Amino acid sequence: MGYTAQVELRLIPEDQCELAQVDAALNRLCLAVPPIKKNVLNACAQTVAADGVMQVLEAELLRAIADTLDCPMPPFIPENPV
């Protein structure tokens, strides 16, 4: 059985989004229980993979988020190493 958060989601305008806010959100998420951290990381991974292409910077950001949340992530290995 799944549970849905019953909180209002407030989005701020893009021009007000700064790294400090991302840092504060990740610090707050660090206090969450492991299943919530896992769900957040899965949502981030699905967002990165939505276009079918994972850019290097996207993979690095995903790994940084995983590290911040203390969630393990396997290494990314390219399909056709050069």
JOUR-V754593 format. One record per residue. N is the residue number from 1. RES is the residue in three letters. PHI is phi in whole degrees, -180 to 180 (* if undefined). PSI is psi in whole degrees, 0 to 359 (* if undefined). D_FIRST is the distance of its C-alpha to the first C-alpha in whole Angstrom. Layout:
# JOUR-V754593
n:res:phi:psi:d_first
N:RES:PHI:PSI:D_FIRST
N:RES:PHI:PSI:D_FIRST
This chain:
# JOUR-V754593
n:res:phi:psi:d_first
1:MET:*:130:0
2:GLY:-98:158:4
3:TYR:-122:143:7
4:THR:-112:137:10
5:ALA:-66:138:13
6:GLN:-109:53:16
7:VAL:-124:152:19
8:GLU:-79:132:22
9:LEU:-92:120:22
10:ARG:-108:115:26
11:LEU:-98:137:28
12:ILE:-100:158:32
13:PRO:-60:148:34
14:GLU:-55:321:35
15:ASP:-70:350:38
16:GLN:-102:359:37
17:CYS:-81:124:34
18:GLU:-135:163:36
19:LEU:-60:327:35
20:ALA:-60:324:35
21:GLN:-71:322:32
22:VAL:-63:316:30
23:ASP:-60:316:31
24:ALA:-64:319:30
25:ALA:-65:317:27
26:LEU:-66:322:26
27:ASN:-62:321:28
28:ARG:-68:318:25
29:LEU:-65:334:22
30:CYS:-61:336:24
31:LEU:-84:352:23
32:ALA:-75:162:19
33:VAL:-72:155:17
34:PRO:-51:319:17
35:PRO:-62:326:14
36:ILE:-70:317:15
37:LYS:-58:317:18
38:LYS:-62:317:17
39:ASN:-62:319:15
40:VAL:-64:315:18
41:LEU:-65:320:20
42:ASN:-62:320:18
43:ALA:-64:320:19
44:CYS:-64:316:22
45:ALA:-64:319:23
46:GLN:-65:324:21
47:THR:-66:315:24
48:VAL:-63:322:27
49:ALA:-88:358:26
50:ALA:-59:327:26
51:ASP:-92:3:29
52:GLY:82:1:30
53:VAL:-131:130:32
54:MET:-108:111:31
55:GLN:-75:157:34
56:VAL:-58:314:36
57:LEU:-65:326:35
58:GLU:-65:316:32
59:ALA:-64:319:31
60:GLU:-65:319:33
61:LEU:-66:319:31
62:LEU:-62:316:28
63:ARG:-64:321:29
64:ALA:-65:320:30
65:ILE:-64:316:27
66:ALA:-60:317:25
67:ASP:-65:318:28
68:THR:-62:322:28
69:LEU:-85:1:24
70:ASP:58:43:25
71:CYS:-113:127:23
72:PRO:-69:146:25
73:MET:-136:135:26
74:PRO:-69:156:28
75:PRO:-67:150:31
76:PHE:-88:128:32
77:ILE:-121:124:34
78:PRO:-64:148:36
79:GLU:-64:321:36
80:ASN:-121:80:40
81:PRO:-61:142:41
82:VAL:-92:*:45
